[in-house]
Structures are given as structure tokens and as C-alpha cells.
Amino acid sequence: MAVIEVLTFRLASGTEEAEFLSADKRVQTEFFYLQPGLVRRTTARGDDGGWLVVCMWGSKENADAAGELSRGSSAVEGFLCLIDASTMATRRYTTLD
């Protein structure tokens, strides 16, 4: 079964949208697209200023492995430092098809 991982957050105070989008593009190309089992990743902005990143993984094991590897990635660190950590929430969903 595939796994859909959803990260919601707000940008850290003082973070410019262009700076965040650059870091998002970097983390997508330098980290996520290199991970086995990644089916799709997309970022969206809400009208209320909230943000959302959705990743679809081939399996729970793929998602778990990427989570472990993310701890040593400078691209991931550069992405996360632009997010208000107090607003971050991650949820996982298992597909039913």
C-alpha cells in the first residue's frame, strides 16, 4: 500500500516567499527526487498564509527510510530553517486502493 504524507506549516517570521520557494525547489531536486519510492511531491500555499507539502510514497518503508536520511541533508535543513517549527504538523495516510 502507498503512503501519503502531509506536512502543514507557516513560514518563519521574516522569511520571504521567494527564499522559501528556492529552498523548496532545492530540497525537492537534491533530496526528495533522489529517494527510492517517491511517487510525487508537491507544495501548495493556502489563502490564509498556511502551506502544505504532500508526498506520495510507494510504501511506509520508503517514507520511513527517507525520514531517516533527511536528518543529514543540508537541503532539508535549509528548507526546515525557513519554517515556523511551532506550526509544523505531519500526518500519514495509507491508500486503500
N, C-alpha and C positions, 0 to 999 in steps of 0.2 A: 504494500500500500504506500502511496505517495504521502508526503507531509507538506502542509502549507504552514509556513512560519510568518507571523505578522509582528512587525515592530512598529509601535506608535511612539511619538515623541514630539517635542518642541525644540526649536533651535536654542542654543545657549545665548544668553544676553550678549549683545554686541556682534553676533555672527551675521555676516551679510549673506543673503541668499546665494549670490554668485560664488562666494567662497565655499559654501556648503555644497552646491551643485558640482563644483570642481572636485571636491573631496569624495562626493558620492560617485562620480564617474571613475575616479581613480580606484576606489575600493571595489567597484564593480568589475573593472577590467584587470586590475592587478591581484585581486584576491578571489572574489566570488566566481568569476567565469573560469577560474583555474581549478575549481573544486569538483571532484567526481560526484555525479548525481544531481548537480544543479540543473533543473529543467528551465526555470525562468526566474528573473529578479526584476522588480520594477519599483520605482519610487513615485509617490504622489503627494501633493500638497492639498490640504483642505482649505475651505474658505475662512475657517476660524483661526488659521495660523498653525494648525496641527499638521504633522507629517506622518507618512506611512510608508514602510518598505515591506513588500511581500516577496517571499522566496518560496518557490516550489521545489521540493527535493524528491528524488526518486524513492528515498526510504528514510526512516528515522535514523538509521545508521549513518547515512550520508550527512544528514543535518548535524548529528552529534559530532562526527569527525570534523566537519567544517568549524563547528563551535570551538573545539579543542585547538585547532590550528590557528584560529583567529587571534588567540592570545599573544602570538608572537609576530603578528603582522603590523608593519608600520602604516600600511594603507588603512587597516581597520582602526588603529589608534588615531590616525589623522581624522578619520570620519567621526569617531566617538567623541573626540575632544570638542567638536562643534555642536554637540547635543547637550541639552539640559538633562543631566542624569536623573534628576528627581521626577522627570516626566516620562521616562522610558518605561515601556511595558512590552514584553514579548509573550506571545501566545502561539501554541502549535495546534494544528488541526490535522487529523488523519482523514484522507479522502475515502469515500465509500464506494468508489467505482473501480 
